[in-house]
Amino acid sequence: MTGKGTAGHPGGAGAQDISAVGEHFLVGLRPTPTLDARDRALLGELRPAGVVLFKSNFRHDLPYIDWLPVFAQLLEAVRAAIGRERILIAIDHEGGRVCRTPPPLTRFSYAAHWTAEAAAVGRAMGTELASLGVNLSFAPVLDIHSNPVNPVIGLRAFGETPEQVVPPALAFMAALQSEGVVACGKHFPGHGDTDRDSHLELPVLRQDLAALEARELKPFEAAIRAGIPMLMTAHILLPAIDGDAPATLSKRINQTLLREQLGFRGVIVTDDIGMRAVSQRFENPAAAVQVFAAGADLLMVCAHWTDTDRCRGFARALLAAERTGALAPELLEASRRRIRALLSRARQGRVTALPDQVFQSHRRAGALFAAETAEVI
């Protein structure tokens, strides 16, 4: 199997076991602008498919000309530690408060404020992210802002109906990818009609399948038809479909609904499993096995919410399940093919400075976000 460690690779021969399943993981880095020693050790042992960046992985206290080379060194260290030819460098980059990068990268407003300019904003975001070596953005949001008391989606959604969401979401997706950044739609099967924040607790969506099909699923269906390569699951419970497991852990939602009914053939990634909606379920490493049995391909574990050293236990549980047959070999092999197909299309770019006139033009592409108290994490 490709991706196994060697005695000469960081982590040594003892790292071979967990690196054999490492490509099923995305690891969110600890909050440092240089590679933390613990991250270096984990990346060397696990050799994940890639990493997720957060605000503190950038130097926000330095001008562009100074923070950019520091960031380039961070990515070089990440690549050296993982030791794979192709990896994912991922980030949440939607606009509004969901932005990690320092100036002069463009701070666009929430998606709801630039629906008519979605293609222009997508191209601008794609150009800027690609210049950072980022090749995966967890966007567009395909949720529908259908519940006015929703504390976590709101203006992050393109609109309040499927008809308002689909055209700009697809335009954004195509434009982002035209600049070499893979798009990941979220949060399947739809987080817009909830009234709780899944970062803090488990939301419950009391819609049956017919109601989902009539509204929440429509943007995902459209994105699948348009060839979106990656979708993220939501940490929400839908009792009418699966009363036991949140969407992230539900075979009825990920395998039966998303893969079989909607025909999605791309990569399914979990939202961060350290989020409070599901974190208790993952105190037992065997929960990682349930994620893959349910149909997901990538487990996201980020230091912002939890100790990423837990990945070792998750990987060992996955290896044991593969060895004992608790996870069917053909299921994992199909998952690996999907991940490798995604990696093959993900541009492996270098960090490159953009001229100021590029940023000037991007600031005219769509509505900007100017709140001084933005919680950029």
Secondary structure, DSSP 4 states (H G I P E B T S, - for coil): -TT---TTSTT-GGGHHHHTTGGGEEEEPPS-SS--HHHHHHHHHH--SEEEE-GGGS-TTS-HHHHHHHHHHHHHHHHHHH--SS-EEEE---BTTB--PPTTS--B--GGG-GGGHHHHHHHHHHHHHHTT--EE---B------TT-SSSGGGSS-SSHHHHHHHHHHHHHHHHHTT-EE-EEEET--TT-SS-TTTS--B----HHHHHHTTTHHHHHHHHTT--EEEE---BBTTTBSSS-GGG-HIIIIIIIIIIS---SEEEPPPTTSTTTGGGGGSTTHHHHHHHTT--BEEEETTTS-TTHHHHHHHHHHHHHHHTSS-HHHHHHHHHHHHHHHHHS--PPP-PPPHHHHHHHTTTS-B---TT----
